[in-house]
Amino acid sequence: MDPNFKRSVVLLTDHQEEGTVGFILNQRSTLILSDLVPEFAGVALPVYIGGPVATDTLHFIHRCYDRLNDGQEVAKGIYWGGNFEALKVLLLTGSIEPAEIKFFIGYSGWSEGQLKLELEENTWMVSDRFHADVVFSDNEEELWREAVINLGPRYAHISNFPKDPNMN
């Protein structure tokens, strides 16, 4: 398995015939938003590593469409992207809570047919049983455990595996 995806939870945000885009939800970087965007001085929101593709790009998902009035809905109540100027105003006025938004550098991407092949090879465990509270959790390890438990009883035991299988 690609080490970029070890114990990762990926939210797929766009799936087309040409390929698929998603973001790793539980790999926090050492950066905060103001480190990357000078206009957000004082905004100490964490930035996550969305994946190994285009790591010089910044993306965000949110659940504040009622205030941002923009974004592509990727799951019930979860939106990708939006109006950056409106976002700036909301962040600088403290109108967005940390549990409503996540920022990512880079993304996870699959070319045409690549993800389908990986799914056929059982490289990934797939679930549509999640909710926004899990997606926007800031506890990376708990997010992974919750995602595994949500796969159902067949997989629940995996949630107790140590990070290093040699330590078992």
C-alpha positions in Angstrom: 0.0 0.0 0.0 1.1 3.5 -0.8 2.5 5.0 2.5 0.6 8.2 1.8 -2.6 6.3 2.6 -1.6 4.3 5.7 -4.6 4.4 8.1 -6.1 7.1 6.1 -9.8 8.1 5.8 -10.4 9.6 2.3 -13.5 11.6 1.5 -14.2 11.4 -2.3 -15.4 14.8 -3.5 -15.6 14.2 -7.3 -15.9 11.0 -9.3 -16.1 11.3 -13.1 -15.3 9.0 -15.9 -11.9 10.9 -16.3 -10.9 10.3 -12.7 -11.6 10.8 -9.0 -10.6 13.5 -6.5 -10.7 13.2 -2.7 -9.0 14.4 0.5 -7.4 12.5 3.4 -9.3 13.7 6.4 -7.0 12.5 9.2 -3.4 13.5 8.2 -2.8 16.9 9.9 0.2 18.8 8.8 2.3 21.0 11.1 0.9 24.1 9.3 -2.0 26.4 10.2 -4.0 28.4 7.7 -2.2 31.7 8.4 1.1 30.1 7.6 -0.1 29.6 4.0 -2.4 32.6 3.4 -1.0 35.9 4.8 -4.5 37.5 4.6 -5.6 35.0 7.3 -3.2 36.4 9.9 -4.4 35.2 13.3 -6.6 32.4 11.9 -5.0 29.3 13.6 -7.1 26.6 11.9 -5.1 23.4 11.2 -4.2 22.4 7.6 -4.4 18.7 6.6 -2.5 16.8 4.0 -5.2 16.1 1.4 -3.0 13.8 -0.6 0.2 13.5 -2.6 -1.1 15.3 -5.7 -0.6 19.1 -6.3 0.7 19.7 -2.8 1.1 23.4 -3.7 -2.7 23.9 -3.8 -5.1 24.7 -1.0 -8.6 23.3 -0.8 -11.4 23.3 1.8 -14.5 21.4 2.7 -17.2 22.9 4.9 -20.6 22.5 6.4 -21.6 26.2 6.5 -23.3 26.6 3.1 -25.9 28.8 4.9 -23.3 31.5 5.4 -20.9 30.8 2.6 -23.7 30.3 0.0 -21.3 28.4 -2.3 -19.6 25.1 -2.8 -20.2 21.8 -4.4 -22.2 19.4 -2.2 -20.3 16.1 -2.0 -22.4 14.5 0.7 -25.4 15.5 2.8 -24.4 18.8 4.4 -20.7 18.6 3.3 -19.5 21.0 0.6 -16.2 21.3 -1.3 -14.8 24.8 -2.1 -16.7 28.0 -2.4 -16.3 31.8 -2.7 -12.9 32.6 -1.3 -13.7 36.3 -0.6 -16.8 35.3 1.4 -14.8 32.7 3.3 -12.2 35.3 4.1 -14.8 37.6 5.7 -16.3 34.7 7.7 -13.0 33.5 9.0 -11.6 37.0 9.9 -14.8 37.8 11.8 -14.8 34.4 13.6 -18.1 33.4 12.0 -17.0 29.9 11.2 -16.2 27.3 14.0 -13.3 24.9 13.5 -15.7 22.0 13.5 -17.4 23.4 10.4 -14.4 23.6 8.0 -11.2 21.7 7.0 -8.4 22.9 4.9 -6.1 20.7 2.8 -2.8 21.1 1.0 -2.9 18.8 -2.0 -5.4 16.2 -2.8 -5.8 12.5 -3.5 -6.3 11.7 -7.2 -7.0 8.7 -9.4 -6.8 8.7 -13.1 -9.5 7.1 -15.3 -10.1 3.5 -14.2 -7.4 3.6 -11.5 -9.7 3.7 -8.5 -12.0 1.0 -10.0 -9.0 -1.3 -10.4 -7.8 -0.6 -6.8 -11.3 -1.4 -5.5 -11.4 -4.6 -7.4 -8.0 -5.5 -5.8 -9.6 -4.8 -2.4 -7.0 -2.0 -1.7 -9.7 0.1 -0.1 -12.6 -0.4 2.3 -15.5 1.7 1.2 -18.4 3.0 3.2 -21.2 5.5 2.8 -22.1 5.3 6.5 -20.6 8.4 7.9 -21.8 11.8 9.1 -20.4 15.3 9.1 -19.3 15.1 12.7 -16.9 12.3 11.8 -15.7 14.2 8.7 -14.9 17.3 10.6 -13.4 15.7 13.7 -10.0 17.1 14.7 -9.0 13.8 16.4 -7.2 12.0 13.6 -6.8 8.7 15.3 -10.4 8.6 16.6 -11.6 9.6 13.1 -9.9 6.5 11.6 -11.3 4.3 14.3 -14.8 5.6 13.9 -14.6 5.2 10.1 -13.5 1.5 10.5 -16.2 0.8 13.1 -18.8 2.3 10.7 -17.8 -0.3 8.2 -19.8 -2.8 10.3 -19.1 -5.7 12.6 -17.1 -7.6 10.0 -14.3 -4.9 10.2 -14.7 -3.6 13.8 -11.8 -5.6 15.1 -9.4 -3.7 12.8 -10.1 -0.5 14.8 -8.0 -2.0 17.6 -5.0 -2.9 15.5 -1.8 -1.0 16.5 -0.2 1.4 14.0 2.7 -0.9 13.7 1.6 -4.5 13.3 4.9 -5.7 14.6 3.8 -4.3 18.0 0.8 -6.7 18.2 
